[in-house]
Amino acid sequence: MAWENQTFNSDFILLGIFNYSPTHIFLFSLVLGIFTVAFIGNIAMVLLIYLDTQLHTPMYFLLSQLSLMDLMLICTTVPKMAFNYLSGRMSISLAGCGVQIFLYLSLLGAECFLLATMAYDRYVAICHPLRYSVLMNQKICGLMAASSWILGSLDGIIVVTVALSFSYCGAREILHFFCDVPALLTLSCTNTLLFERMIFICCIIMLLCPVAVVLVSYARVIMAVIHMGSGEGRRKAFATCSSHLTVVGMYYGAAMFIYMRPTSDRSPTQDKMVSVFYTILTPMLNPLIYSLRNKEVARAFKKLLGKGKSAEEIA
């Protein structure tokens, strides 16, 4: 196999997204700021949901899994990009590239299925409230979350195994800030057409099937909300659903743009810009969208701060 003929010293060059002009230095600083907010925000969400027993419900458990995935996703790409930019060393080893591809694709796939699970959870909660404790009990919720992680990991294993089996030649310069598969395939010396078709089929399963579940679930939810007699209940349901739909629209839309376009229509600049959107911006926006519009999360945060102040006063 071609893999056997490659060594781990055969580095790739990540050309990145920024140069050292004043404008790009400012944009790089902005990305670091976004990374910091995303890192702190997602850790805070995971800890709040873990520490507050009133948040130990299926919806918040799934939200904690989303925050964990976002945390891992942004840590897969941004630290390496920042290190390369600050050090001036743009190389990444074959092994490092493989690890990045695996983590990146596994987390993307897992999040696709998890967002569909979250949509189903809202459908059951709003359309079948009396059966919610049966249809979304702790065991079923845990099984759905675990399935999302497993299916995402399977996708990552399959794609990285095939991608690293190809021979790569030429300058080995990747026109991206991380090892993205479409950018990597342009460097291959072998014909990757069959693999690209396989990726497209995987995208149908990983993107379109969850999108169908999301659309059907929220269509039913919206119909149920419209017929609600309580104005307060209607507002609460719409607030929750609009938050979920905002996240879903940003995430699936960007992923489809990257992975479901023909190779002939690809532009490295466009791919990099859209990748920034859903690998850096979305992980920052998710905790903000869910926390700022959620009274339960705000209450848990104030409660935690109150405990901290009480402990300081006692000390």
Disulfide bonds with the S-S distance in Angstrom:
Cys97-Cys179 2.09
Cys169-Cys189 1.81
